[in-house]
Amino acid sequence: MKEIKSNINIIGGGLIGAVTAYSLSKLGNKVVLLEQKPKFDHRKISDKRTTAISEGTKKFLEEINIWNEIGKHAEPIKKIQIIDRNQSNKIHFDNKRRDSNLGYIVKNEFILDTIYRKLQKQKNVKILNNVSIKDISYEGNRVILRQNNYLVDANILLASDGKNSPIRKIFKTPTYSKDYKKKAIVVNFYHSKNHQNTAYEFFFKNGPLAILPMNKHKNKFQSSIVWTNTNKFIDSLLSLKDDKIISILNQKIQGSIGDIEEIITKQTFPLKAHLNSKFFEKRVIYLGDSAHSFHPIAGQGWNLGMQDVESLYNLVKKYNSLGLELGDEIFCKEFHNKNFFKAYRLYQITDKVDTIFKVDNIIFNYVRFSGINLIEKSKKLKNQISDFAMGVNL
Ligand SMILES: Cc1cc2nc3c(=O)[nH]c(=O)nc-3n(C[C@H](O)[C@H](O)[C@H](O)COP(=O)(O)OP(=O)(O)OC[C@H]3O[C@@H](n4cnc5c(N)ncnc54)[C@H](O)[C@@H]3O)c2cc1C
């Protein structure tokens, strides 16, 4: 059995685990990243989604020198339009006040490709692939992982193993969870009119439909739709030929970016949300989707996970500078206290927004209509909402 000693072990090399490994290695820590999938190869990536990156996340990516690469693939969002059922009831957002963008749309494959290229140059990072962790033990102040002829031990274990976290199952950490019994279909496509860097979110009875502006590809306008609907509807939509899907989508997007001309990719995702009752176990910290997952209505899941990563980065920096050992109970509790409430709040907000737009009766429709009008006319309310979307003051 090959023994590897490190300061920090990370299980799960997705969007959160990979950035965590890179950021903590930049602080001089010896990091081992264990991922169940084979060695990362951007040509084989199956996730064709885009991520709406907030201004707050961008700032942290700048601090750790990743943004200059990711930014090359990012399309800025300069305006957002929220549309309730039809074009007559709208809220417009822009960010002239702060003279910055409202966010950035980047394909997940570019984010991962950038981070993995950078990770491979870090001498203090070891990546172990095809390793699926099923067992954890302790020896004194060390956490031990034994798998595939490896014995990997460290002072702290970071679980970034996604929303179905096997690590959470090992510890039986309790969670609050909700199955929306819905799916999101993500469609990337070419269209006829310039999107003018505007993101749209249409709220329909069965769920929201977002249009996210992407950069031009092969000199054609490109965007991505994330549409939430009942499982039955999404399954039947997926069974149709592309020209039929295009005509349904064209009806829904009401000419906002011209006509959809060609579908590039389409994928579906089940909609479930959860929140761990605590973000740590003994010498183990949950990060990103292993700690929390949300309805994608506000495009904030990864952004909130990145706040976990930033807060961990600052905590490790403090402990390193004081010469303290990582991972003791005080360390883990401090991490929990800094991050749990933010996740709890986002869990509640995304859930309530989904409900508000879903209900369809005369009284509720009137209240919603009046609420939207009120927000559209109030600069203060609009500024607060756009700050929230940008990850500022969260
Ligand atoms: C339709 C949709 C749209 C979204 N859009 C946005 C958006 O616009 N903006 C935003 O901020 N967020 C968005 N999100 C949320 C975002 O995608 C997630 O929050 C993010 O991908 C979570 O990353 P993660 O690394 O925590 O988890 P994952 O990406 O799930 O990574 C977990 C990793 O752990 C590995 N793993 C699992 N078990 C083991 C094991 N036992 N041993 C070793 N490795 C293991 C897996 O192979 C995987 O690589 C969206 C989500 C959905 C569903």
The ligand as an ORCA input file, in Angstrom:
! r2SCAN-3c Opt
* xyz 0 1
  C     -29.454     23.223    -14.244
  C     -28.504     23.844    -13.269
  C     -27.981     25.122    -13.532
  C     -27.114     25.729    -12.623
  N     -26.653     26.991    -12.885
  C     -25.872     27.615    -11.981
  C     -25.433     28.968    -12.200
  O     -25.724     29.578    -13.231
  N     -24.649     29.568    -11.246
  C     -24.301     28.930    -10.093
  O     -23.627     29.533     -9.239
  N     -24.672     27.628     -9.882
  C     -25.444     26.974    -10.777
  N     -25.828     25.674    -10.557
  C     -25.287     24.940     -9.382
  C     -23.878     24.408     -9.678
  O     -23.865     23.677    -10.881
  C     -23.380     23.525     -8.531
  O     -23.542     24.239     -7.320
  C     -21.913     23.132     -8.693
  O     -21.703     22.455     -9.887
  C     -21.474     22.247     -7.527
  O     -20.137     21.861     -7.670
  P     -19.498     20.796     -6.664
  O     -18.057     20.699     -7.038
  O     -19.851     21.116     -5.262
  O     -20.245     19.417     -6.986
  P     -20.109     18.480     -8.280
  O     -19.945     19.292     -9.502
  O     -21.248     17.529     -8.223
  O     -18.731     17.696     -8.061
  C     -18.612     16.615     -7.180
  C     -17.409     15.762     -7.604
  O     -17.147     14.770     -6.618
  C     -16.853     13.534     -7.264
  N     -17.162     12.455     -6.300
  C     -18.376     12.105     -5.809
  N     -18.257     11.086     -4.930
  C     -16.935     10.772     -4.855
  C     -16.175      9.808     -4.105
  N     -16.750      8.942     -3.246
  N     -14.828      9.762     -4.259
  C     -14.221     10.625     -5.119
  N     -14.895     11.562     -5.861
  C     -16.231     11.643     -5.717
  C     -17.743     13.574     -8.512
  O     -17.258     12.687     -9.509
  C     -17.635     15.030     -8.927
  O     -16.549     15.281     -9.787
  C     -26.713     25.038    -11.442
  C     -27.210     23.747    -11.188
  C     -28.102     23.155    -12.081
  C     -28.641     21.778    -11.780
*
